[in-house]
Amino acid sequence: MHLAELARHDLNTLVALHALLETRSVSRAAERLNLSQPAVSRTLARLREAFDDPLFVRAQRGLRPTARAEALRQPLARLLQELGALLAPPEFSPADSQRRFQLATTDYGMHAFVAPQIAPLHDQAPGIRLDIQAYGGNVEQQLEEGGPELAMCVPTAKVPAGVHGREIGDDQFVCVMRKDHPLAAKETLSLEDFVAASHQLISMGGDERGAVDLKLAELGLSRQVVMRQPHFLAAFSVTCHSDLLLCVPGCLAISMLDQLPLVLRPLPIAINRFSYWLVWHERLHHDAGHRWLRQSLSTGIQARHRELSHRLRQRLTSVAPCSLALDIGTLAQGFLQPLDG
């Protein structure tokens, strides 16, 4: 049967037919359906016309189904059961799921925030798979095109209408250097020393300048950037083996101090704090599996953020305050843009 022909039929009448087959009574079917008896009688008349069969004949006790109606009993029960399952709220069982989820983040986001969540996730859902994707393009286009399903980002002030989000927490830029760096002996990193030193810049988009360079330009200053690269974690390795200074988000820096021989210092210029968010598209907002994933991840990542932020505050208060405090506007350049220090 073509859809156009099917559309001419009122499928609600099939529910009434099922009730009539179960009760063999117009009055009892009406009670079950919470309808009036005349309404069920009119529905039966439409059913007889649609099937070109009387469907029921009167008997001593109620109605007796015709052969056509009896033949409809089992397929109709299966159809309504499948339709009920189709219309039922979706369920998700983490313990039984084999689903693959897509998450976009940088190597920084993976190291500092997501990696500690992998074991807890698989404790709950041992069969799931995580597809970690690198940034590329803008989040609106990525989410619209079916991947990633979830992304960790620093959003702009104007969030697209089709994108939902949950805030993780805020962060700030700091400066790191190797422990034997000539400037490591100074508790305060002066603006003069900062500008005179050699730097490396993490730029995933190939930008010539990061947030620090833009702020210095406002002051009529510039720094010596002798290396640009797109990898956060590799930048730390370069820092350990050179005299290059590295400006990175504080949560990332503090997560590396226990693993690498590095020194952390506040920047000699003040840059506005920025916030991390988990974002996803409207099409997945009501998906039960996606709801479980984003709730589990956000709970774990927020706890990790609180831990790193606490450690960062302790470390920053243990050194002298920066020598210059200047403010700039928001750092967020767009969804999924790298945090270029």
C-alpha positions, 0 to 999 in steps of 0.5 A: 500500500502506498503512503498516499493511500495509507494516509487516507485511513485513520490509524487510530481506528486500529486501536479501537479494533484491538479493544473490540477484539479483546473485549468483544463488546462496544461498551467495554471497549469504550470504557477501556479507551475512555470514549463514549459508546456512540463514538466506538460504534461510529469507529466500528462503522468506519472499520467495516467500511475500510475492511469491507467486512462486518468484522463483528456479528451480534451473539448471545453474549456480546460480539463475535468476530468474523473470520476476517477479524480473527485473522487480524488479531495477531498481526494487529497486536504485533503492530500495536506493540511495535508502534508502542515501542516506537513511541515510548521514551527512548531508554539507554542502558550503559552496561549493555551499550555497544554505541560509539560516541564522537568527542572533539577536543585538543590534545590539551583537553584530552590530557588535562580533562578527558583522560581521567574520565575514561576509566569511570566511563568504561566502568559504567559502560564497558562496551562503548567506544570513544572516537576522539576527533581533532578540531577542524572548522567551526563547531556549528558546521561540525555539529550540523554535519553529524560529527562530533556529537560532543565538543569541549570548547571556549565559546563566543558570547553569541551561542548559535541557537541550535547548540546547547552547552554546559559550562565546565569552569574558567581558567587563565593564562600562565607562563612556564619554563624549564627549571634551569631557565635563567629566569626561573630563579626570579620569583617575579617575571617582569614585563621587561624580561618577558618581552626580551625572552624567546617564546614558542606559540601554540597555534592550531589555526596557523595564526601569527599572533596569540592572545599574549601578542595581541595584548603586547601590541596594545602596549606597543610591545612585541615578543620574540616568537621563534617557534610556532606549532599546533601541539600543546603537549609537544610544546611542553617537551620543547620547553623542557629542552630549551630556553623558550617560554611557553604561555598556556592555560593554567589548568594544563600547566598545573597538570604537567608540573608533576610530570616535567621539570618545569617552573610556573609563573604568572604573566606580567600582563593580565588577560581576561579569564575564559570558560570551558564548555561542553557543547552539542547540537539540538538533534542530540539534546533528547537522545538518552545515550547522549544525555548519559554521556554528557552528564557523566563527562561533565560531572567528571570534568567539572571535578577535575577542573576544580582539582586543577584550579585549586592546585593552580591557585595554591601555586600562584599564591606561592610566588610573588604577584605579577608586576603589571596588571592590565585588562583586555576583552574576551579571548574567545575567538569562536567555538573550537578555536585553540587557546593560543597563548 
